[in-house]
Structures are given as structure tokens and as C-alpha cells.
Amino acid sequence: MKKIIVLTFAVLLICALSLSAQKKAETPAKPVNKGYKIAVLLHGAQPSDTLFLKAYEGNRSSIVSTVVVTSGGEAIFSDTTSLPVGMYSLQMNNAQQSLDFFISEGEPQHFRVAYAQVEGLSSAHFDGSTENEALADYMRYMKQQQYQMQALQNRMQRLMQVPDSAASISRQMGELYNEVKAKWTSIEQEYKGKLFALFISSIRDPEPVQFNPPAYPVPNIDSLEQAHYYNFFKEHFFDSFDFSSPDAANILKMPFYGNRLSTYVTQVVKPTKNEMQPSVDQLMKKVESNREIYKYTVSQLYNLLNEAPSPELNEVATYVGQTYVVDRPEMWDDTEYVEYMSDRLIKAKLNPIGAIATDLKLEDLSGNWISLHDVQAPFTVLYFFNPLCHSCAVITPQVYQLYEQYKSKGVKVFAVYVDHRRSDWTPYLTEKGFLDWINVWDPDEKGSAGVYDKYDVHAIPSIYLLDNSKKVIAKDLYFNELEMWMQQLFQETTVPATPQP
């Protein structure tokens, strides 16, 4: 009888478990949140302030959505479509202070964030986004570390002449830096595959190999040490980026790689052709395994080098455009960019330094046609501009002031208005008082005078300096360079016909 009771209980238990499992299976799954919903509580905001949600594209950003903040400082960004993986920013009325955060693969896109407008990320708290809360914690940690490091640096300045104290402070600074490095390593391991880890990797500088001086006495030991560290940083500046990894292209969705490229060109590599060109080649070998990074790197390098105030670096820009765009069309999906670069390279060769500038025959304010080559002056500033161009609005008055300083010495300005709307041009000249320049334009909207065919005016203002025979002394000048040229030329006892830059 006891056995029967036990068996019956066992059967009932099995049936109960079976029914429980069945009910569990029949319980509807918790609905998955679709799209994104970012609820923001912004301390310090005023009612009707505008909050922008922006997405980074390299070191630029574009607006994804705009919301007007409520009287309680609340704003909600939402859509049924999920945000692409990347780095984003909340920015108030285009102010400088913003709050950056990540949207990583597989991470939730429904979360809340509260922060103070004046403090940004270091004051933020995220609810529902572990990665971004860790990012905010990291920013608070780094803020504290920076305070400590600054305090140690201040003490070091006061106690530099006290050997024991200076050595103690130096050790403390080293320990603080080692603690930060340990923090970085911990984040890279914990958030491997996430944008937070990629961010940390992208801001880490290479650890330099210690300089070991030769065992025998050598002259200029300091120069040898400087050369050692210079070469190390030049060769290893991008070691923290794994360009061959499957998610490598995600670095283009954050600003750090673009900023690093800028630092590399402007601060790390010496601004000479012999140093820059092989350095560019070395970097391009690293990135060519990822087509998107390759294209971004080429376009950024070309722009940085082309805009550099150095003819040598401008030559390297031409090399980059030819070698990595025109000669490698298979790397570019956009055939228009290859064609654009081909055209740019052709135009960049126009009117080289030392050559006679191509003549321009254009119409002045009175309807007379004037030739550039007919201008009689020891030096002529050939100035391409448009009053509606923001940069021109700043530079043009400066060029005029410089002209007033040297016009008594015979300097003239051949000022070419590059557009075709006289209503924008003549009132500007009259209002500003620039009427004693040789002001000319091409009234034909089809550009029959050939300004754009004869000169490389892809960016304005564009400044050339010509001698009395209209030979090009310098081209693509910044205003401060034009100013220095004038100072140099008129300090000479005899005016050089074709001075070299």
C-alpha cells in the first residue's frame, strides 16, 4: 500500500512538473524593444532650449534628431529604427560642452541619462546602459587623476631643487600613470569588442623603448636621444589601432582616429618631404587591409597636407592623391572622387612658382576689360575671393590693410571676384571702400574667361604673389605668409625679381 502511495505521488509530481513546463513554454516572451529611446534629464537647461542628438562621422558630426527641452529639463529622442553602431553626442544649442556616448553592437538602445549641462559626461548617470555608465565612471576617474597629477606637477615645480623631494614626487607621478595604464587594460579586457574598449585603445600612445646610450663617448648624445624617441613615435604612433580586425571600421565612427591623423601630420613627423612621404607610405601599408579606413586615411592626409603652409608638404599631398587615388582606382567605389582627384592634380600643377602666371583678361566695375599682364607694378597680389565666403569676409579686409601699407611702394591688387552675381559684388566693394583695387570679374555665367581652367581656385580666398614680370613668387598663401613676404621684399636694398620661398 505504501509503495502505491509513493508511486502515485511520484506520478503526480511528474505530471505537475510537466504542466509547469508546458505553462512556462506557453508564457509569451518578454517583448524586445524596437528602435531607440533615449530619455534625457538635463540639469541647467532652460525651457524651450534645443537639444541635438548628433552622430560622429570621423572627426565631424551630423544631426540625427532635434528635441525641444521641457520646463523640467526633459527630452526624449526616439524612433522605431535602431541607431547604427557608433559614437553619439548630446549637444545643447550647438554649445561647446556636450555629452558623448556609445551605441555598441548588441547593447540596449532604450535607456535614460541625467547630467548637468555645464559638466557634461563627468556628471552623467546612465540607467539601462552599462557600457555608457562605465564610460561616465571612467571620465570621473580620469578627472580625479588629472587633479592629482596637476597637484604633483605643482609640487615638483616648487621642490625641483630638493633632490629627495623631487625623486619622491617623480615616483608618485610614475605610480599614478601606472594606475591609469592598469585602468585602461582593465577596460579593454572587460569591454572587448565594444566601442568603449576601442576608444581606450585609440587614445593610448605607444610605450617608448628606453634609449640606451653607446658604451663609448660620443658627441651630441642629447641629439641621439631625441632622434631615438622621434623615430620611435613616428614609426609606432598608430600601433594601438588594429586595422585588420573585423570591427576596425568602427574607428571611423568616432573622432579619435581623425584627430590622431591630424596630430601625426602637424606635430609628430617633421614637416619635410623626405620625412613625411615615407611616413605616409608606412601608414598606408598598415591601413590598406580595410578599404573604408584606407579611403578615409587618404582623404584626410590629402586635405591636411594640401592645406599645410609648406610647399614641401603640398608636394606630398600631390603624391598622396596620385599614388593612393588615381593609381589605385580599385580601392574607390566612387569613380567621381577619382576623377575629381585627377582634375585636382592637373590644376595643382598650374602656375608653379617661378613660372609666368597665366594671363587673365576680365571686366572691371566700369565695363573695361583689363589684362593681368598689363598691370604695371613691382609686385602684384593676385587675389581670388567672393564676398559671401566666410573666410573671405575675414581675410579680405586684412589684405586691404596690407595693401594700404605698401601701395605707396607701387604694390597693386588684382582682385578677382569668382562668382557671377554683380549684386553681391559691387555693393560690398563700395561699402568696404576697396575701390582702389583692380576689381575684375567674368560676367559670363558659363565662365568663358576661363578663370577656373587657368587657376587652381578650388578653395577661396586664394592668394598669389607676382613680381614685375608676372612671375609667380609664391602661391596658395595664408595672409600671414603674404604679410611676411611683403616685409621681406621691401627690406631688400634691391628688389629681387624671383625670390624663392
C-alpha positions as CSV (number, residue, x, y, z in Angstrom):
1,M,0.0,0.0,0.0
2,K,2.9,2.3,0.9
3,K,4.5,1.6,-2.5
4,I,1.3,2.5,-4.3
5,I,1.1,5.9,-2.4
6,V,4.7,6.6,-3.2
7,L,4.3,5.8,-6.9
8,T,1.1,7.8,-7.1
9,F,2.9,10.8,-5.6
10,A,5.8,10.4,-8.0
11,V,3.4,10.3,-11.0
12,L,1.6,13.4,-9.7
13,L,4.9,15.2,-9.3
14,I,6.0,14.3,-12.8
15,C,2.6,15.5,-14.2
16,A,2.9,18.7,-12.2
17,L,6.4,19.4,-13.5
18,S,5.2,18.6,-17.0
19,L,2.3,21.0,-16.7
20,S,4.5,23.7,-15.2
21,A,7.0,23.3,-18.1
22,Q,4.0,23.5,-20.5
23,K,2.7,26.7,-18.9
24,K,6.2,28.1,-19.0
25,A,6.5,27.3,-22.6
26,E,3.1,28.9,-23.3
27,T,4.1,32.1,-21.4
28,P,4.7,34.8,-24.0
29,A,8.3,36.0,-24.3
30,K,9.0,39.5,-23.0
31,P,8.7,41.9,-25.9
32,V,12.0,43.1,-27.4
33,N,12.3,46.9,-27.5
34,K,12.5,48.1,-31.1
35,G,14.3,51.1,-32.4
36,Y,15.8,53.5,-29.8
37,K,14.5,55.6,-27.0
38,I,16.9,57.9,-25.1
39,A,15.3,59.8,-22.2
40,V,17.3,62.8,-21.1
41,L,17.1,64.8,-17.9
42,L,19.3,67.8,-18.3
43,H,20.1,69.9,-15.3
44,G,20.7,73.6,-16.1
45,A,18.6,73.6,-19.3
46,Q,16.0,76.4,-19.9
47,P,12.5,75.7,-21.2
48,S,12.4,75.7,-25.0
49,D,16.2,75.1,-25.2
50,T,17.1,72.9,-28.2
51,L,18.9,69.6,-27.6
52,F,20.6,67.9,-30.6
53,L,21.4,64.2,-31.0
54,K,24.4,64.0,-33.2
55,A,26.3,61.1,-34.8
56,Y,30.1,61.3,-35.2
57,E,31.5,60.6,-38.7
58,G,35.2,60.7,-38.3
59,N,36.1,63.9,-36.5
60,R,32.9,65.6,-37.7
61,S,29.3,65.1,-36.6
62,S,25.9,65.3,-38.2
63,I,22.5,65.9,-36.6
64,V,20.3,62.8,-36.2
65,S,17.4,64.4,-34.3
66,T,16.4,67.6,-32.5
67,V,14.2,68.0,-29.4
68,V,12.9,71.0,-27.5
69,V,13.6,70.6,-23.8
70,T,10.6,70.8,-21.4
71,S,10.3,73.1,-18.4
72,G,11.6,70.2,-16.3
73,G,14.7,69.8,-18.3
74,E,13.5,66.6,-20.0
75,A,13.9,65.5,-23.6
76,I,13.2,62.2,-25.3
77,F,14.8,61.0,-28.6
78,S,13.1,58.0,-30.1
79,D,12.4,56.2,-33.4
80,T,11.3,52.8,-34.5
81,T,14.5,52.3,-36.4
82,S,17.6,51.5,-34.3
83,L,20.7,53.7,-34.3
84,P,23.7,52.4,-36.2
85,V,26.7,51.3,-34.2
86,G,28.8,54.4,-33.4
87,M,29.6,57.3,-31.1
88,Y,26.9,59.9,-30.5
89,S,26.7,63.2,-28.8
90,L,24.0,65.3,-27.0
91,Q,24.6,69.0,-27.5
92,M,22.7,72.0,-26.3
93,N,22.1,74.7,-28.9
94,N,25.4,73.9,-30.6
95,A,27.3,74.8,-27.4
96,Q,30.9,73.7,-26.8
97,Q,30.0,71.4,-23.9
98,S,28.4,68.1,-25.0
99,L,27.8,64.6,-23.7
100,D,29.3,61.7,-25.7
101,F,28.1,58.1,-25.5
102,F,28.4,54.8,-27.4
103,I,25.9,52.6,-29.2
104,S,27.8,49.3,-29.5
105,E,26.7,46.1,-31.3
106,G,24.1,44.2,-29.2
107,E,23.8,46.9,-26.5
108,P,20.4,48.3,-25.4
109,Q,19.2,51.4,-27.2
110,H,16.4,52.2,-24.6
111,F,18.0,54.0,-21.6
112,R,17.9,57.1,-19.5
113,V,20.6,59.6,-18.9
114,A,20.8,62.5,-16.4
115,Y,23.6,65.1,-16.5
116,A,24.5,68.7,-15.8
117,Q,24.8,70.9,-18.8
118,V,28.0,72.7,-17.6
119,E,29.8,69.5,-16.6
120,G,28.9,67.1,-19.4
121,L,29.9,63.4,-19.2
122,S,31.7,63.5,-15.8
123,S,28.4,64.4,-14.2
124,A,26.3,61.8,-16.2
125,H,24.5,58.8,-14.9
126,F,23.0,56.2,-17.3
127,D,20.2,53.9,-16.4
128,G,19.9,50.9,-18.7
129,S,23.2,51.3,-20.4
130,T,26.1,49.5,-18.6
131,E,28.7,50.5,-21.1
132,N,27.9,54.2,-21.0
133,E,27.7,54.2,-17.2
134,A,31.2,52.7,-17.2
135,L,32.3,55.4,-19.6
136,A,30.9,58.1,-17.3
137,D,32.7,56.5,-14.3
138,Y,35.9,56.5,-16.3
139,M,35.6,60.2,-17.0
140,R,35.1,60.9,-13.3
141,Y,38.1,58.7,-12.5
142,M,40.3,60.5,-15.0
143,K,39.1,63.9,-13.8
144,Q,40.3,62.9,-10.3
145,Q,43.6,61.5,-11.6
146,Q,44.2,64.8,-13.5
147,Y,43.7,66.8,-10.3
148,Q,46.2,64.6,-8.5
149,M,48.7,64.8,-11.4
150,Q,48.4,68.6,-11.5
151,A,49.0,68.8,-7.8
152,L,52.1,66.7,-8.1
153,Q,53.4,68.8,-11.0
154,N,52.9,72.0,-8.9
155,R,54.8,70.5,-6.1
156,M,57.6,69.4,-8.4
157,Q,58.0,73.0,-9.6
158,R,58.4,74.2,-6.1
159,L,60.7,71.5,-4.9
160,M,62.8,70.8,-8.1
161,Q,66.0,71.9,-6.3
162,V,65.4,69.5,-3.4
163,P,66.7,66.1,-4.8
164,D,65.0,63.8,-2.3
165,S,61.6,65.6,-2.6
166,A,61.8,65.7,-6.4
167,A,62.6,62.0,-6.6
168,S,59.7,61.2,-4.3
169,I,57.3,63.3,-6.4
170,S,58.6,61.7,-9.6
171,R,57.9,58.2,-8.2
172,Q,54.4,59.2,-7.2
173,M,53.8,60.6,-10.7
174,G,55.0,57.3,-12.2
175,E,52.7,55.3,-9.9
176,L,49.8,57.4,-10.8
177,Y,50.5,56.9,-14.5
178,N,50.9,53.1,-14.0
179,E,47.5,53.1,-12.2
180,V,45.9,54.8,-15.2
181,K,47.5,52.3,-17.6
182,A,46.2,49.4,-15.5
183,K,42.7,51.0,-15.7
184,W,43.0,51.1,-19.5
185,T,44.0,47.5,-19.7
186,S,41.1,46.5,-17.4
187,I,38.6,48.4,-19.6
188,E,40.0,46.8,-22.8
189,Q,39.6,43.3,-21.4
190,E,36.1,43.8,-19.8
191,Y,34.6,45.6,-22.9
192,K,36.4,43.7,-25.6
193,G,34.5,44.0,-28.9
194,K,32.7,47.2,-27.6
195,L,33.3,50.8,-28.6
196,F,34.4,51.6,-25.1
197,A,37.4,49.3,-25.5
198,L,38.1,50.6,-29.0
199,F,38.0,54.2,-27.6
200,I,40.6,53.4,-24.9
201,S,42.9,51.7,-27.5
202,S,42.7,54.7,-29.8
203,I,43.8,57.2,-27.1
204,R,46.8,55.2,-25.9
205,D,50.2,56.3,-27.0
206,P,52.9,53.7,-27.7
207,E,55.2,52.9,-24.8
208,P,58.7,54.1,-25.9
209,V,61.6,51.8,-25.8
210,Q,64.2,53.2,-23.4
211,F,67.1,54.9,-25.0
212,N,70.4,53.2,-24.2
213,P,73.4,55.4,-24.9
214,P,76.5,53.9,-26.5
215,A,79.1,52.5,-24.1
216,Y,81.7,54.7,-25.6
217,P,81.7,58.5,-25.5
218,V,80.0,60.2,-28.5
219,P,79.4,63.8,-29.3
220,N,75.8,65.2,-29.3
221,I,74.4,62.5,-27.1
222,D,71.3,64.6,-26.5
223,S,70.7,64.7,-30.2
224,L,71.0,60.9,-30.4
225,E,68.4,60.5,-27.7
226,Q,66.0,62.9,-29.3
227,A,66.4,61.1,-32.6
228,H,65.7,57.8,-30.9
229,Y,62.4,58.9,-29.4
230,Y,61.4,60.8,-32.6
231,N,61.9,57.8,-34.7
232,F,60.1,55.5,-32.2
233,F,56.9,57.7,-32.1
234,K,56.9,58.3,-35.8
235,E,57.0,54.5,-36.5
236,H,54.7,53.3,-33.7
237,F,52.2,56.2,-33.5
238,F,49.3,54.0,-34.8
239,D,50.3,50.7,-33.1
240,S,47.2,50.9,-30.9
241,F,44.9,50.5,-33.9
242,D,44.2,47.0,-35.2
243,F,43.3,47.9,-38.8
244,S,42.8,44.3,-39.8
245,S,40.3,43.4,-37.1
246,P,36.7,42.7,-38.2
247,D,35.3,45.7,-36.4
248,A,38.2,48.0,-37.4
249,A,36.0,50.3,-39.5
250,N,34.2,51.3,-36.2
251,I,37.1,53.7,-35.5
252,L,35.7,55.9,-38.3
253,K,32.5,56.3,-36.2
254,M,34.5,58.1,-33.5
255,P,36.6,61.3,-33.8
256,F,39.8,59.9,-32.3
257,Y,41.4,58.4,-35.4
258,G,40.9,61.6,-37.4
259,N,42.4,63.6,-34.6
260,R,45.3,61.3,-34.4
261,L,46.0,61.7,-38.1
262,S,46.0,65.4,-37.7
263,T,48.4,65.2,-34.8
264,Y,50.7,62.9,-36.8
265,V,51.0,65.3,-39.7
266,T,51.2,68.6,-37.7
267,Q,53.2,67.5,-34.7
268,V,54.8,64.1,-34.9
269,V,56.5,63.9,-38.3
270,K,59.0,66.7,-39.3
271,P,57.4,68.9,-42.0
272,T,59.7,68.0,-44.8
273,K,59.1,65.9,-47.9
274,N,61.9,63.5,-47.1
275,E,60.4,62.7,-43.7
276,M,56.7,62.9,-44.5
277,Q,56.4,60.9,-47.7
278,P,57.9,57.6,-46.4
279,S,55.9,58.1,-43.2
280,V,52.7,58.3,-45.3
281,D,53.7,55.2,-47.2
282,Q,54.4,53.3,-44.0
283,L,50.9,54.2,-42.6
284,M,49.2,53.3,-45.9
285,K,50.7,49.8,-45.7
286,K,49.0,49.4,-42.3
287,V,45.6,50.6,-43.4
288,E,45.2,49.0,-46.8
289,S,43.7,45.8,-45.4
290,N,40.5,47.8,-44.7
291,R,39.1,49.6,-47.7
292,E,36.9,52.1,-45.7
293,I,39.8,53.1,-43.4
294,Y,42.1,53.3,-46.5
295,K,39.8,55.8,-48.2
296,Y,39.3,57.9,-45.1
297,T,43.0,57.9,-44.4
298,V,43.9,59.0,-47.9
299,S,41.3,61.8,-48.0
300,Q,42.3,63.1,-44.6
301,L,46.0,63.0,-45.4
302,Y,45.5,64.7,-48.7
303,N,43.5,67.6,-47.1
304,L,45.9,68.0,-44.2
305,L,49.0,68.1,-46.4
306,N,47.4,70.2,-49.1
307,E,46.3,72.8,-46.5
308,A,49.7,72.8,-44.8
309,P,51.6,76.1,-45.0
310,S,54.6,74.4,-46.6
311,P,55.3,73.8,-50.3
312,E,57.1,70.6,-49.5
313,L,54.0,69.2,-47.7
314,N,51.8,70.4,-50.6
315,E,54.0,68.2,-52.9
316,V,53.4,65.2,-50.6
317,A,49.7,65.9,-50.9
318,T,50.0,65.7,-54.7
319,Y,51.9,62.4,-54.2
320,V,49.1,61.0,-52.0
321,G,46.5,61.9,-54.5
322,Q,48.4,60.4,-57.4
323,T,49.6,57.3,-55.6
324,Y,46.6,56.3,-53.5
325,V,43.7,57.6,-55.5
326,V,44.5,58.0,-59.2
327,D,46.9,55.0,-59.3
328,R,44.6,52.8,-57.1
329,P,41.1,53.2,-58.6
330,E,40.2,49.7,-57.5
331,M,40.1,50.9,-53.9
332,W,37.5,53.5,-54.6
333,D,33.8,52.7,-55.2
334,D,33.3,56.4,-56.0
335,T,34.6,56.9,-59.5
336,E,33.7,60.6,-59.3
337,Y,36.2,61.1,-56.5
338,V,39.0,59.5,-58.6
339,E,38.0,61.8,-61.5
340,Y,37.9,64.8,-59.1
341,M,41.4,64.0,-57.8
342,S,42.7,63.6,-61.3
343,D,41.4,67.1,-62.1
344,R,42.8,68.5,-58.8
345,L,46.2,67.1,-59.5
346,I,46.2,68.7,-63.0
347,K,45.1,72.0,-61.7
348,A,47.6,71.9,-58.8
349,K,50.4,72.0,-61.4
350,L,49.1,75.2,-62.9
351,N,51.1,78.4,-62.4
352,P,54.0,76.8,-60.5
353,I,56.4,79.0,-58.5
354,G,59.0,80.5,-60.9
355,A,56.7,80.4,-63.9
356,I,54.9,83.3,-65.6
357,A,51.4,83.4,-64.3
358,T,48.7,82.7,-66.9
359,D,47.2,85.8,-68.2
360,L,43.6,86.7,-67.2
361,K,41.5,89.2,-69.2
362,L,38.5,90.2,-67.1
363,E,35.9,93.1,-66.9
364,D,36.3,95.8,-64.2
365,L,33.5,97.8,-62.5
366,S,33.3,100.2,-65.4
367,G,32.9,97.6,-68.0
368,N,36.5,97.8,-69.3
369,W,38.4,94.6,-70.0
370,I,41.8,94.5,-68.2
371,S,44.6,92.1,-68.6
372,L,46.7,90.8,-65.7
373,H,49.8,91.0,-67.7
374,D,49.2,94.7,-68.5
375,V,49.3,95.7,-64.8
376,Q,52.4,97.7,-64.1
377,A,53.7,97.1,-60.6
378,P,56.9,95.9,-58.9
379,F,54.7,93.3,-57.1
380,T,51.1,92.3,-57.8
381,V,48.8,90.4,-55.4
382,L,46.5,88.2,-57.3
383,Y,43.5,87.7,-55.0
384,F,40.6,85.3,-55.8
385,F,37.6,85.8,-53.5
386,N,33.8,86.0,-53.0
387,P,32.2,88.5,-50.5
388,L,29.8,85.7,-49.4
389,C,32.6,83.3,-48.5
390,H,33.0,83.3,-44.7
391,S,36.8,83.0,-44.8
392,C,37.0,85.8,-47.4
393,A,34.9,88.1,-45.1
394,V,37.7,87.7,-42.6
395,I,40.7,87.8,-44.8
396,T,39.8,90.4,-47.4
397,P,39.9,93.4,-45.0
398,Q,43.3,92.2,-43.8
399,V,44.6,92.0,-47.3
400,Y,43.3,95.6,-47.9
401,Q,45.1,96.9,-44.8
402,L,48.3,95.3,-46.0
403,Y,47.8,96.9,-49.5
404,E,47.3,100.3,-47.9
405,Q,50.6,99.8,-46.1
406,Y,52.5,99.1,-49.3
407,K,50.6,100.8,-52.1
408,S,52.9,103.8,-51.9
409,K,55.7,101.4,-52.9
410,G,53.7,100.5,-56.1
411,V,52.1,97.3,-54.9
412,K,48.8,96.6,-56.7
413,V,46.0,94.0,-56.0
414,F,44.3,92.3,-59.0
415,A,41.2,91.2,-57.1
416,V,39.1,88.5,-59.0
417,Y,35.5,88.0,-58.0
418,V,34.9,84.3,-58.7
419,D,31.1,84.3,-58.9
420,H,28.7,85.9,-61.4
421,R,26.2,87.9,-59.2
422,R,27.2,91.6,-59.6
423,S,24.6,92.4,-57.0
424,D,26.7,90.6,-54.3
425,W,30.0,92.1,-55.5
426,T,29.7,95.9,-56.2
427,P,27.8,96.9,-53.0
428,Y,30.4,95.0,-51.0
429,L,33.3,96.8,-52.6
430,T,31.6,100.2,-52.2
431,E,30.6,99.6,-48.6
432,K,34.1,98.4,-47.6
433,G,36.0,101.0,-49.6
434,F,38.0,98.6,-51.7
435,L,37.5,100.6,-54.8
436,D,41.2,101.4,-55.5
437,W,42.0,97.7,-56.2
438,I,41.9,96.4,-59.7
439,N,38.5,94.8,-59.2
440,V,37.5,92.4,-62.0
441,W,35.2,89.5,-62.8
442,D,33.9,87.3,-65.6
443,P,30.3,88.4,-66.3
444,D,29.7,85.3,-68.4
445,E,28.0,82.7,-66.2
446,K,29.5,80.0,-68.5
447,G,32.9,81.2,-67.5
448,S,34.2,82.0,-70.9
449,A,37.2,83.9,-69.5
450,G,38.5,80.6,-68.1
451,V,39.3,81.6,-64.5
452,Y,38.7,78.1,-63.2
453,D,40.5,76.5,-66.1
454,K,43.6,78.7,-65.8
455,Y,43.9,78.8,-62.0
456,D,43.5,76.3,-59.1
457,V,40.8,78.1,-57.1
458,H,39.1,75.1,-55.5
459,A,39.3,77.0,-52.2
460,I,39.0,80.7,-51.6
461,P,40.4,83.1,-50.7
462,S,43.3,82.2,-52.8
463,I,46.4,84.4,-52.9
464,Y,49.3,84.6,-55.4
465,L,52.3,87.0,-55.2
466,L,53.7,88.0,-58.6
467,D,56.8,90.1,-59.5
468,N,57.1,92.9,-62.0
469,S,57.2,90.4,-64.9
470,K,54.2,88.5,-63.5
471,K,56.4,85.6,-62.5
472,V,54.9,83.6,-59.6
473,I,56.9,84.3,-56.4
474,A,54.5,82.4,-54.1
475,K,51.1,80.8,-54.3
476,D,48.3,79.4,-52.1
477,L,49.4,81.9,-49.4
478,Y,47.9,82.3,-46.0
479,F,47.5,86.0,-45.1
480,N,50.3,85.9,-42.5
481,E,52.6,84.4,-45.2
482,L,51.7,87.2,-47.6
483,E,52.5,89.7,-44.8
484,M,55.9,88.1,-44.2
485,W,56.7,88.1,-47.9
486,M,56.0,91.9,-48.1
487,Q,58.1,92.6,-45.1
488,Q,61.0,90.6,-46.6
489,L,60.7,92.0,-50.1
490,F,60.7,95.6,-49.0
491,Q,63.6,95.2,-46.6
492,E,65.8,94.3,-49.6
493,T,68.1,97.1,-50.9
494,T,67.4,95.8,-54.4
495,V,64.1,94.1,-55.1
496,P,64.6,90.5,-56.2
497,A,62.8,89.6,-59.4
498,T,62.1,86.0,-58.5
499,P,62.8,85.3,-54.8
500,Q,62.5,81.7,-53.7
501,P,60.2,80.7,-50.7
